């Protein structure tokens, strides 16, 4: 994960997502979150454009390798305190790969890509392992970062291999810096931080 700059709400969002969504909720006050009308899918093209097709959690370009794009509700629809009121809100949406959305499921992440500290996570390029920046002074924030890795399964073998492969492609000269910045920005950031350009 890397920090993501929050994009402004699209001009058509209120009319296409918020208004019809909240109207549907008002007409179905007892509906379970799994049955909520998925008006949020209408803004996937806007999310893709505004976030350059980059998954908020894997920090990779969303293509056939990472699966289809999806809308993650950062505050889950099932959240008892704010879930319903945030279901059709742009600021609650994170663009992510469908696989990461499924891993997160109904859980609420302890850190948000929009507000997380820069350089919260590092990569060990010998095996693609992701780990929490050991220089972070706050023990509670480090625990939140560790929990996010576990919830999203960011250190599973598949994710390790993906990061390692992206790194190897760059080091072996198969892709250039422009490609890395647009397709694997977390890996690229780590290449630069570690002085491996």
N, CA and C atoms as a LAMMPS dump frame, in Angstrom:
ITEM: TIMESTEP
0
ITEM: NUMBER OF ATOMS
591
ITEM: BOX BOUNDS ff ff ff
-5.0000000000000000e+02 5.0000000000000000e+02
-5.0000000000000000e+02 5.0000000000000000e+02
-5.0000000000000000e+02 5.0000000000000000e+02
ITEM: ATOMS id mol type element x y z
1 1 1 N 0.834 -1.191 0
2 1 2 C 0 0 0
3 1 3 C 0.874 1.249 0
4 2 1 N 0.403 2.238 -0.741
5 2 2 C 1.024 3.557 -0.691
6 2 3 C -0.094 4.573 -0.503
7 3 1 N 0.293 5.75 -0.064
8 3 2 C -0.717 6.779 0.165
9 3 3 C -1.36 7.181 -1.157
10 4 1 N -2.685 7.377 -1.117
11 4 2 C -3.458 7.742 -2.298
12 4 3 C -4.045 9.134 -2.075
13 5 1 N -3.901 10.004 -3.062
14 5 2 C -4.499 11.337 -2.972
15 5 3 C -5.968 11.245 -3.349
16 6 1 N -6.816 11.693 -2.443
17 6 2 C -8.26 11.602 -2.662
18 6 3 C -8.687 12.469 -3.84
19 7 1 N -9.436 11.891 -4.759
20 7 2 C -9.9 12.615 -5.945
21 7 3 C -11.213 13.333 -5.647
22 8 1 N -11.45 14.474 -6.302
23 8 2 C -12.72 15.182 -6.087
24 8 3 C -13.901 14.384 -6.64
25 9 1 N -15.033 14.62 -6.058
26 9 2 C -16.251 13.936 -6.493
27 9 3 C -16.616 14.357 -7.915
28 10 1 N -16.919 13.398 -8.79
29 10 2 C -17.315 13.742 -10.167
30 10 3 C -18.624 14.532 -10.189
31 11 1 N -18.792 15.351 -11.198
32 11 2 C -19.979 16.209 -11.27
33 11 3 C -21.273 15.402 -11.397
34 12 1 N -21.199 14.227 -12.004
35 12 2 C -22.407 13.429 -12.225
36 12 3 C -22.696 12.455 -11.09
37 13 1 N -21.83 12.421 -10.067
38 13 2 C -21.964 11.411 -9.018
39 13 3 C -23.264 11.544 -8.234
40 14 1 N -23.613 12.751 -7.854
41 14 2 C -24.812 12.951 -7.038
42 14 3 C -26.06 12.437 -7.75
43 15 1 N -26.178 12.788 -9.039
44 15 2 C -27.374 12.396 -9.795
45 15 3 C -27.395 10.911 -10.126
46 16 1 N -26.222 10.325 -10.384
47 16 2 C -26.19 8.93 -10.834
48 16 3 C -26.061 7.909 -9.707
49 17 1 N -25.474 8.327 -8.581
50 17 2 C -25.216 7.364 -7.508
51 17 3 C -25.893 7.761 -6.197
52 18 1 N -25.549 8.937 -5.666
53 18 2 C -26.03 9.298 -4.321
54 18 3 C -27.553 9.41 -4.256
55 19 1 N -28.153 10.188 -5.145
56 19 2 C -29.604 10.407 -5.069
57 19 3 C -30.401 9.128 -5.281
58 20 1 N -30.142 8.384 -6.371
59 20 2 C -30.93 7.15 -6.536
60 20 3 C -30.626 6.118 -5.447
61 21 1 N -29.386 6.092 -4.978
62 21 2 C -29.031 5.138 -3.932
63 21 3 C -29.734 5.423 -2.625
64 22 1 N -29.701 6.679 -2.201
65 22 2 C -30.355 7.031 -0.948
66 22 3 C -31.875 6.923 -1.047
67 23 1 N -32.407 7.192 -2.23
68 23 2 C -33.846 6.999 -2.43
69 23 3 C -34.201 5.522 -2.273
70 24 1 N -33.354 4.655 -2.852
71 24 2 C -33.599 3.219 -2.73
72 24 3 C -33.534 2.795 -1.265
73 25 1 N -32.533 3.286 -0.538
74 25 2 C -32.402 2.945 0.887
75 25 3 C -33.625 3.393 1.674
76 26 1 N -34.116 4.6 1.394
77 26 2 C -35.298 5.111 2.101
78 26 3 C -36.527 4.26 1.822
79 27 1 N -36.602 3.7 0.614
80 27 2 C -37.739 2.85 0.25
81 27 3 C -37.587 1.414 0.734
82 28 1 N -36.388 1.061 1.204
83 28 2 C -36.109 -0.307 1.684
84 28 3 C -35.371 -0.242 3.029
85 29 1 N -36.032 0.28 4.054
86 29 2 C -35.343 0.512 5.334
87 29 3 C -34.864 -0.754 6.041
88 30 1 N -35.421 -1.893 5.702
89 30 2 C -35.028 -3.139 6.384
90 30 3 C -34.129 -4.026 5.519
91 31 1 N -33.711 -3.51 4.375
92 31 2 C -32.877 -4.317 3.468
93 31 3 C -31.527 -4.623 4.1
94 32 1 N -31.074 -5.846 3.888
95 32 2 C -29.741 -6.223 4.352
96 32 3 C -28.696 -5.604 3.422
97 33 1 N -27.507 -5.286 3.955
98 33 2 C -26.474 -4.662 3.113
99 33 3 C -26.14 -5.449 1.849
100 34 1 N -26.19 -6.759 1.927
101 34 2 C -25.873 -7.575 0.742
102 34 3 C -26.901 -7.399 -0.369
103 35 1 N -28.055 -6.837 -0.033
104 35 2 C -29.122 -6.639 -1.018
105 35 3 C -29.223 -5.198 -1.506
106 36 1 N -28.347 -4.314 -0.997
107 36 2 C -28.407 -2.914 -1.419
108 36 3 C -28.209 -2.815 -2.93
109 37 1 N -28.94 -1.914 -3.539
110 37 2 C -28.841 -1.689 -4.985
111 37 3 C -27.457 -1.109 -5.308
112 38 1 N -26.778 -1.716 -6.262
113 38 2 C -25.368 -1.392 -6.525
114 38 3 C -25.178 -0.201 -7.476
115 39 1 N -25.753 0.925 -7.136
116 39 2 C -25.565 2.131 -7.937
117 39 3 C -24.096 2.55 -7.973
118 40 1 N -23.325 2.149 -6.981
119 40 2 C -21.904 2.544 -6.927
120 40 3 C -21.117 2.055 -8.131
121 41 1 N -21.585 0.976 -8.782
122 41 2 C -20.84 0.469 -9.934
123 41 3 C -20.853 1.464 -11.098
124 42 1 N -21.808 2.383 -11.098
125 42 2 C -21.872 3.381 -12.167
126 42 3 C -20.669 4.31 -12.152
127 43 1 N -19.992 4.417 -11.005
128 43 2 C -18.858 5.35 -10.941
129 43 3 C -17.515 4.642 -11.114
130 44 1 N -17.509 3.358 -11.458
131 44 2 C -16.234 2.673 -11.684
132 44 3 C -15.409 3.358 -12.78
133 45 1 N -16.006 3.751 -13.905
134 45 2 C -15.184 4.469 -14.906
135 45 3 C -14.543 5.749 -14.351
136 46 1 N -15.28 6.485 -13.519
137 46 2 C -14.712 7.693 -12.904
138 46 3 C -13.585 7.327 -11.945
139 47 1 N -13.769 6.283 -11.149
140 47 2 C -12.718 5.841 -10.227
141 47 3 C -11.473 5.427 -11.007
142 48 1 N -11.686 4.7 -12.095
143 48 2 C -10.55 4.26 -12.912
144 48 3 C -9.785 5.46 -13.461
145 49 1 N -10.521 6.454 -13.936
146 49 2 C -9.881 7.653 -14.491
147 49 3 C -9.164 8.451 -13.406
148 50 1 N -9.869 8.718 -12.316
149 50 2 C -9.315 9.579 -11.257
150 50 3 C -8.116 8.947 -10.548
151 51 1 N -8.112 7.618 -10.45
152 51 2 C -7.021 6.941 -9.738
153 51 3 C -6.091 6.183 -10.678
154 52 1 N -6.112 6.563 -11.953
155 52 2 C -5.184 6.025 -12.954
156 52 3 C -5.17 4.491 -12.987
157 53 1 N -6.328 3.891 -12.731
158 53 2 C -6.498 2.434 -12.768
159 53 3 C -5.638 1.709 -11.73
160 54 1 N -5.256 2.399 -10.649
161 54 2 C -4.38 1.803 -9.637
162 54 3 C -5.207 1.327 -8.441
163 55 1 N -5.018 0.077 -8.066
164 55 2 C -5.69 -0.501 -6.906
165 55 3 C -5.193 0.202 -5.642
166 56 1 N -6.121 0.648 -4.815
167 56 2 C -5.753 1.375 -3.593
168 56 3 C -5.015 0.502 -2.594
169 57 1 N -5.136 -0.816 -2.714
170 57 2 C -4.54 -1.708 -1.717
171 57 3 C -3.293 -2.432 -2.23
172 58 1 N -3.332 -2.923 -3.445
173 58 2 C -2.146 -3.581 -4.006
174 58 3 C -1.18 -2.582 -4.636
175 59 1 N -1.681 -1.398 -4.961
176 59 2 C -0.882 -0.364 -5.626
177 59 3 C -0.29 -0.878 -6.937
178 60 1 N -1.153 -1.514 -7.728
179 60 2 C -0.783 -1.964 -9.069
180 60 3 C -1.888 -1.576 -10.044
181 61 1 N -1.523 -1.52 -11.312
182 61 2 C -2.473 -1.231 -12.379
183 61 3 C -3.476 -2.378 -12.464
184 62 1 N -4.751 -2.035 -12.535
185 62 2 C -5.779 -3.07 -12.587
186 62 3 C -5.925 -3.544 -14.023
187 63 1 N -5.493 -4.78 -14.26
188 63 2 C -5.622 -5.406 -15.577
189 63 3 C -6.015 -6.867 -15.375
190 64 1 N -5.927 -7.668 -16.43
191 64 2 C -6.352 -9.075 -16.328
192 64 3 C -5.548 -9.861 -15.292
193 65 1 N -4.341 -9.438 -14.99
194 65 2 C -3.509 -10.119 -14.007
195 65 3 C -4.051 -9.914 -12.591
196 66 1 N -4.593 -8.734 -12.334
197 66 2 C -5.073 -8.417 -10.991
198 66 3 C -6.576 -8.576 -10.839
199 67 1 N -7.277 -8.822 -11.935
200 67 2 C -8.724 -8.998 -11.867
201 67 3 C -9.458 -7.71 -12.166
202 68 1 N -10.76 -7.825 -12.257
203 68 2 C -11.59 -6.678 -12.61
204 68 3 C -11.562 -5.611 -11.523
205 69 1 N -11.858 -4.388 -11.944
206 69 2 C -11.944 -3.282 -10.991
207 69 3 C -13.237 -3.393 -10.201
208 70 1 N -13.184 -2.95 -8.956
209 70 2 C -14.382 -2.94 -8.126
210 70 3 C -14.353 -1.732 -7.203
211 71 1 N -15.495 -1.461 -6.601
212 71 2 C -15.621 -0.379 -5.631
213 71 3 C -15.597 -0.999 -4.243
214 72 1 N -14.594 -0.643 -3.457
215 72 2 C -14.607 -1.06 -2.055
216 72 3 C -15.229 0.053 -1.231
217 73 1 N -16.175 -0.319 -0.37
218 73 2 C -16.718 0.623 0.611
219 73 3 C -15.772 0.603 1.799
220 74 1 N -14.993 1.658 1.967
221 74 2 C -14.005 1.659 3.042
222 74 3 C -14.69 1.434 4.389
223 75 1 N -15.747 2.198 4.654
224 75 2 C -16.629 1.858 5.776
225 75 3 C -17.646 0.88 5.194
226 76 1 N -17.608 -0.386 5.608
227 76 2 C -18.46 -1.401 4.976
228 76 3 C -19.947 -1.06 5.081
229 77 1 N -20.694 -1.49 4.099
230 77 2 C -22.139 -1.271 4.101
231 77 3 C -22.775 -1.85 5.36
232 78 1 N -22.175 -2.9 5.887
233 78 2 C -22.727 -3.586 7.06
234 78 3 C -22.358 -2.915 8.386
235 79 1 N -21.534 -1.868 8.34
236 79 2 C -21.128 -1.19 9.572
237 79 3 C -22.352 -0.618 10.28
238 80 1 N -22.525 -0.988 11.546
239 80 2 C -23.751 -0.609 12.261
240 80 3 C -23.864 0.892 12.504
241 81 1 N -22.739 1.577 12.63
242 81 2 C -22.793 3.011 12.932
243 81 3 C -23.017 3.877 11.696
244 82 1 N -22.224 3.638 10.632
245 82 2 C -22.266 4.548 9.482
246 82 3 C -22.467 3.852 8.144
247 83 1 N -22.606 2.55 8.149
248 83 2 C -22.652 1.807 6.894
249 83 3 C -23.695 2.289 5.91
250 84 1 N -24.931 2.414 6.362
251 84 2 C -26.012 2.833 5.452
252 84 3 C -25.772 4.244 4.918
253 85 1 N -25.413 5.183 5.793
254 85 2 C -25.278 6.565 5.334
255 85 3 C -24.074 6.76 4.426
256 86 1 N -23.095 5.844 4.469
257 86 2 C -21.902 5.979 3.631
258 86 3 C -21.932 5.093 2.388
259 87 1 N -23.008 4.337 2.205
260 87 2 C -23.085 3.397 1.087
261 87 3 C -22.952 4.076 -0.262
262 88 1 N -23.554 5.234 -0.411
263 88 2 C -23.545 5.929 -1.709
264 88 3 C -22.77 7.241 -1.634
265 89 1 N -21.623 7.205 -0.95
266 89 2 C -20.79 8.398 -0.814
267 89 3 C -19.435 8.198 -1.493
268 90 1 N -19.085 9.091 -2.386
269 90 2 C -17.833 9.037 -3.148
270 90 3 C -16.615 8.914 -2.237
271 91 1 N -16.584 9.682 -1.157
272 91 2 C -15.426 9.669 -0.266
273 91 3 C -15.237 8.348 0.465
274 92 1 N -16.237 7.485 0.413
275 92 2 C -16.135 6.168 1.06
276 92 3 C -15.657 5.092 0.082
277 93 1 N -15.463 5.443 -1.172
278 93 2 C -15.089 4.457 -2.183
279 93 3 C -13.579 4.412 -2.397
280 94 1 N -13.065 3.203 -2.5
281 94 2 C -11.672 2.979 -2.854
282 94 3 C -11.662 2.059 -4.072
283 95 1 N -10.981 2.47 -5.119
284 95 2 C -10.842 1.628 -6.303
285 95 3 C -9.933 0.463 -5.95
286 96 1 N -10.385 -0.744 -6.207
287 96 2 C -9.507 -1.878 -5.914
288 96 3 C -9.825 -3.066 -6.807
289 97 1 N -8.858 -3.978 -6.865
290 97 2 C -9.037 -5.226 -7.59
291 97 3 C -10.145 -6.021 -6.903
292 98 1 N -10.892 -6.736 -7.685
293 98 2 C -12.001 -7.487 -7.108
294 98 3 C -11.516 -8.512 -6.073
295 99 1 N -10.338 -9.069 -6.289
296 99 2 C -9.801 -10.037 -5.332
297 99 3 C -9.529 -9.41 -3.978
298 100 1 N -8.975 -8.195 -3.974
299 100 2 C -8.724 -7.505 -2.712
300 100 3 C -10.022 -7.119 -2.029
301 101 1 N -11.023 -6.757 -2.813
302 101 2 C -12.325 -6.42 -2.25
303 101 3 C -12.919 -7.641 -1.541
304 102 1 N -12.776 -8.785 -2.16
305 102 2 C -13.289 -10.015 -1.539
306 102 3 C -12.526 -10.366 -0.27
307 103 1 N -11.211 -10.142 -0.279
308 103 2 C -10.421 -10.427 0.922
309 103 3 C -10.842 -9.515 2.075
310 104 1 N -11.048 -8.251 1.766
311 104 2 C -11.447 -7.301 2.81
312 104 3 C -12.847 -7.625 3.312
313 105 1 N -13.731 -7.973 2.382
314 105 2 C -15.1 -8.365 2.706
315 105 3 C -15.786 -7.304 3.561
316 106 1 N -16.313 -7.701 4.714
317 106 2 C -17.06 -6.775 5.571
318 106 3 C -16.187 -6.122 6.631
319 107 1 N -14.896 -6.375 6.558
320 107 2 C -14 -5.822 7.581
321 107 3 C -13.689 -4.345 7.295
322 108 1 N -13.405 -3.629 8.353
323 108 2 C -12.963 -2.241 8.199
324 108 3 C -11.467 -2.2 8.441
325 109 1 N -10.737 -1.666 7.488
326 109 2 C -9.29 -1.584 7.626
327 109 3 C -8.903 -0.584 8.713
328 110 1 N -7.846 -0.878 9.46
329 110 2 C -7.413 0.039 10.505
330 110 3 C -6.653 1.255 9.972
331 111 1 N -6.223 1.216 8.71
332 111 2 C -5.589 2.38 8.082
333 111 3 C -6.233 2.606 6.722
334 112 1 N -6.234 3.855 6.311
335 112 2 C -6.889 4.263 5.072
336 112 3 C -5.826 4.759 4.093
337 113 1 N -5.833 4.268 2.847
338 113 2 C -4.866 4.77 1.856
339 113 3 C -4.907 6.293 1.692
340 114 1 N -6.051 6.91 1.988
341 114 2 C -6.18 8.365 1.853
342 114 3 C -5.451 9.123 2.965
343 115 1 N -5.301 8.514 4.115
344 115 2 C -4.76 9.253 5.264
345 115 3 C -3.542 8.583 5.902
346 116 1 N -3.125 7.447 5.398
347 116 2 C -1.998 6.734 6.012
348 116 3 C -0.708 7.546 5.925
349 117 1 N 0.211 7.238 6.816
350 117 2 C 1.503 7.906 6.798
351 117 3 C 2.276 7.482 5.547
352 118 1 N 3.004 8.408 4.927
353 118 2 C 3.869 8.009 3.805
354 118 3 C 4.889 6.978 4.274
355 119 1 N 5.271 6.097 3.383
356 119 2 C 6.278 5.064 3.651
357 119 3 C 5.935 4.215 4.877
358 120 1 N 4.671 3.818 4.953
359 120 2 C 4.251 2.928 6.035
360 120 3 C 4.727 1.503 5.792
361 121 1 N 4.899 1.15 4.508
362 121 2 C 5.27 -0.214 4.148
363 121 3 C 6.52 -0.232 3.283
364 122 1 N 7.323 -1.247 3.485
365 122 2 C 8.522 -1.466 2.684
366 122 3 C 8.422 -2.825 2.001
367 123 1 N 9.296 -3.031 0.984
368 123 2 C 9.36 -4.312 0.269
369 123 3 C 10.773 -4.864 0.374
370 124 1 N 10.879 -6.159 0.637
371 124 2 C 12.155 -6.877 0.561
372 124 3 C 12.18 -7.526 -0.815
373 125 1 N 12.999 -7.007 -1.712
374 125 2 C 12.997 -7.486 -3.09
375 125 3 C 13.648 -8.857 -3.269
376 126 1 N 14.279 -9.383 -2.238
377 126 2 C 14.84 -10.735 -2.372
378 126 3 C 13.735 -11.771 -2.524
379 127 1 N 12.568 -11.49 -1.918
380 127 2 C 11.457 -12.443 -2.035
381 127 3 C 10.099 -11.77 -2.248
382 128 1 N 10.069 -10.43 -2.327
383 128 2 C 8.815 -9.702 -2.542
384 128 3 C 8.017 -9.461 -1.277
385 129 1 N 8.572 -9.791 -0.132
386 129 2 C 7.855 -9.646 1.141
387 129 3 C 7.551 -8.177 1.416
388 130 1 N 6.356 -7.922 1.945
389 130 2 C 5.978 -6.584 2.397
390 130 3 C 6.055 -6.576 3.92
391 131 1 N 6.544 -5.476 4.465
392 131 2 C 6.609 -5.376 5.926
393 131 3 C 6.445 -3.926 6.342
394 132 1 N 6.112 -3.731 7.605
395 132 2 C 5.875 -2.39 8.134
396 132 3 C 7.216 -1.692 8.338
397 133 1 N 7.273 -0.436 7.96
398 133 2 C 8.461 0.39 8.136
399 133 3 C 8.916 0.325 9.606
400 134 1 N 10.089 -0.234 9.873
401 134 2 C 10.518 -0.401 11.271
402 134 3 C 10.876 0.902 11.98
403 135 1 N 10.972 2.006 11.238
404 135 2 C 11.319 3.276 11.883
405 135 3 C 10.088 4.043 12.379
406 136 1 N 8.903 3.516 12.121
407 136 2 C 7.687 4.164 12.627
408 136 3 C 7.699 4.084 14.151
409 137 1 N 7.605 5.215 14.797
410 137 2 C 7.735 5.272 16.253
411 137 3 C 6.484 4.8 16.99
412 138 1 N 5.326 5.046 16.411
413 138 2 C 4.079 4.696 17.087
414 138 3 C 3.819 3.188 17.029
415 139 1 N 3.843 2.56 18.189
416 139 2 C 3.59 1.118 18.264
417 139 3 C 2.16 0.795 17.818
418 140 1 N 1.199 1.653 18.174
419 140 2 C -0.193 1.396 17.793
420 140 3 C -0.377 1.507 16.28
421 141 1 N 0.316 2.463 15.647
422 141 2 C 0.202 2.586 14.194
423 141 3 C 0.849 1.383 13.501
424 142 1 N 1.978 0.906 14.013
425 142 2 C 2.615 -0.289 13.441
426 142 3 C 1.669 -1.491 13.524
427 143 1 N 0.954 -1.603 14.642
428 143 2 C -0.011 -2.706 14.799
429 143 3 C -1.135 -2.59 13.769
430 144 1 N -1.592 -1.364 13.521
431 144 2 C -2.64 -1.152 12.514
432 144 3 C -2.138 -1.557 11.131
433 145 1 N -0.898 -1.216 10.826
434 145 2 C -0.312 -1.591 9.535
435 145 3 C -0.219 -3.115 9.406
436 146 1 N 0.234 -3.768 10.467
437 146 2 C 0.308 -5.238 10.464
438 146 3 C -1.067 -5.859 10.247
439 147 1 N -2.059 -5.281 10.899
440 147 2 C -3.423 -5.806 10.764
441 147 3 C -3.925 -5.627 9.326
442 148 1 N -3.606 -4.495 8.705
443 148 2 C -4.014 -4.263 7.314
444 148 3 C -3.384 -5.304 6.387
445 149 1 N -2.112 -5.634 6.614
446 149 2 C -1.445 -6.666 5.81
447 149 3 C -2.179 -7.991 5.952
448 150 1 N -2.585 -8.326 7.163
449 150 2 C -3.276 -9.598 7.397
450 150 3 C -4.663 -9.623 6.768
451 151 1 N -5.428 -8.536 6.957
452 151 2 C -6.792 -8.477 6.418
453 151 3 C -6.773 -8.595 4.894
454 152 1 N -5.884 -7.852 4.256
455 152 2 C -5.825 -7.839 2.787
456 152 3 C -4.954 -8.958 2.222
457 153 1 N -4.311 -9.712 3.11
458 153 2 C -3.431 -10.819 2.71
459 153 3 C -2.356 -10.339 1.734
460 154 1 N -1.792 -9.175 2.057
461 154 2 C -0.808 -8.546 1.173
462 154 3 C 0.525 -9.275 1.133
463 155 1 N 0.752 -10.161 2.09
464 155 2 C 2.032 -10.872 2.11
465 155 3 C 1.884 -12.339 1.708
466 156 1 N 0.765 -12.684 1.101
467 156 2 C 0.613 -14.045 0.575
468 156 3 C 1.607 -14.266 -0.562
469 157 1 N 1.886 -15.516 -0.831
470 157 2 C 2.876 -15.865 -1.848
471 157 3 C 2.576 -15.224 -3.199
472 158 1 N 1.312 -15.206 -3.578
473 158 2 C 0.93 -14.623 -4.871
474 158 3 C 1.307 -13.14 -4.953
475 159 1 N 1.074 -12.41 -3.865
476 159 2 C 1.425 -10.988 -3.832
477 159 3 C 2.935 -10.797 -3.81
478 160 1 N 3.633 -11.645 -3.061
479 160 2 C 5.09 -11.563 -3.033
480 160 3 C 5.664 -11.763 -4.436
481 161 1 N 5.165 -12.789 -5.115
482 161 2 C 5.666 -13.095 -6.46
483 161 3 C 5.376 -11.956 -7.427
484 162 1 N 4.21 -11.353 -7.302
485 162 2 C 3.852 -10.241 -8.182
486 162 3 C 4.834 -9.082 -8.008
487 163 1 N 5.122 -8.707 -6.758
488 163 2 C 6.071 -7.617 -6.508
489 163 3 C 7.473 -7.986 -6.979
490 164 1 N 7.895 -9.205 -6.696
491 164 2 C 9.232 -9.668 -7.108
492 164 3 C 9.346 -9.683 -8.629
493 165 1 N 8.311 -10.158 -9.306
494 165 2 C 8.316 -10.202 -10.771
495 165 3 C 8.395 -8.806 -11.38
496 166 1 N 7.622 -7.869 -10.808
497 166 2 C 7.677 -6.491 -11.306
498 166 3 C 9.083 -5.911 -11.126
499 167 1 N 9.67 -6.163 -9.975
500 167 2 C 11.036 -5.697 -9.713
501 167 3 C 12.021 -6.322 -10.706
502 168 1 N 11.929 -7.631 -10.902
503 168 2 C 12.839 -8.326 -11.815
504 168 3 C 12.704 -7.816 -13.244
505 169 1 N 11.459 -7.548 -13.683
506 169 2 C 11.254 -7.016 -15.036
507 169 3 C 12.001 -5.701 -15.218
508 170 1 N 11.952 -4.858 -14.184
509 170 2 C 12.639 -3.57 -14.277
510 170 3 C 14.163 -3.751 -14.249
511 171 1 N 14.662 -4.52 -13.304
512 171 2 C 16.11 -4.7 -13.139
513 171 3 C 16.727 -5.347 -14.383
514 172 1 N 15.965 -6.248 -15.015
515 172 2 C 16.473 -6.928 -16.21
516 172 3 C 16.293 -6.105 -17.479
517 173 1 N 15.706 -4.918 -17.355
518 173 2 C 15.581 -4.01 -18.49
519 173 3 C 14.411 -4.289 -19.408
520 174 1 N 13.468 -5.117 -18.972
521 174 2 C 12.31 -5.435 -19.815
522 174 3 C 11.252 -4.335 -19.801
523 175 1 N 11.231 -3.535 -18.729
524 175 2 C 10.313 -2.399 -18.644
525 175 3 C 11.103 -1.2 -18.137
526 176 1 N 10.585 0 -18.43
527 176 2 C 11.303 1.201 -18.013
528 176 3 C 10.61 1.88 -16.835
529 177 1 N 11.167 3.004 -16.411
530 177 2 C 10.641 3.736 -15.262
531 177 3 C 9.217 4.216 -15.488
532 178 1 N 8.912 4.644 -16.71
533 178 2 C 7.565 5.134 -17.017
534 178 3 C 6.545 4.019 -16.802
535 179 1 N 6.881 2.834 -17.278
536 179 2 C 5.988 1.69 -17.089
537 179 3 C 5.808 1.396 -15.601
538 180 1 N 6.883 1.37 -14.857
539 180 2 C 6.815 1.049 -13.433
540 180 3 C 5.969 2.071 -12.677
541 181 1 N 6.144 3.339 -12.998
542 181 2 C 5.369 4.383 -12.312
543 181 3 C 3.877 4.219 -12.558
544 182 1 N 3.516 3.806 -13.761
545 182 2 C 2.096 3.7 -14.101
546 182 3 C 1.483 2.338 -13.793
547 183 1 N 2.297 1.29 -13.673
548 183 2 C 1.757 -0.055 -13.472
549 183 3 C 2.074 -0.684 -12.117
550 184 1 N 3.119 -0.228 -11.469
551 184 2 C 3.488 -0.79 -10.161
552 184 3 C 4.094 0.312 -9.296
553 185 1 N 3.285 1.341 -8.95
554 185 2 C 3.86 2.503 -8.263
555 185 3 C 4.47 2.199 -6.891
556 186 1 N 3.947 1.225 -6.174
557 186 2 C 4.546 0.877 -4.878
558 186 3 C 5.927 0.267 -5.079
559 187 1 N 6.026 -0.658 -6.027
560 187 2 C 7.327 -1.261 -6.332
561 187 3 C 8.297 -0.186 -6.8
562 188 1 N 7.826 0.728 -7.664
563 188 2 C 8.685 1.79 -8.159
564 188 3 C 9.15 2.7 -7.021
565 189 1 N 8.235 3.045 -6.144
566 189 2 C 8.607 3.883 -4.995
567 189 3 C 9.706 3.212 -4.175
568 190 1 N 9.579 1.914 -3.969
569 190 2 C 10.576 1.184 -3.2
570 190 3 C 11.91 1.062 -3.945
571 191 1 N 11.842 0.908 -5.258
572 191 2 C 13.077 0.897 -6.063
573 191 3 C 13.816 2.223 -5.86
574 192 1 N 13.083 3.318 -5.918
575 192 2 C 13.71 4.64 -5.736
576 192 3 C 14.203 4.817 -4.309
577 193 1 N 13.373 4.463 -3.322
578 193 2 C 13.779 4.641 -1.929
579 193 3 C 15.028 3.855 -1.595
580 194 1 N 15.135 2.655 -2.173
581 194 2 C 16.271 1.794 -1.892
582 194 3 C 17.483 2.087 -2.789
583 195 1 N 17.347 3.092 -3.653
584 195 2 C 18.454 3.486 -4.503
585 195 3 C 18.803 2.457 -5.56
586 196 1 N 17.79 1.793 -6.122
587 196 2 C 18.013 0.709 -7.073
588 196 3 C 17.7 1.097 -8.512
589 197 1 N 17.522 2.368 -8.766
590 197 2 C 17.208 2.842 -10.135
591 197 3 C 18.373 2.629 -11.065
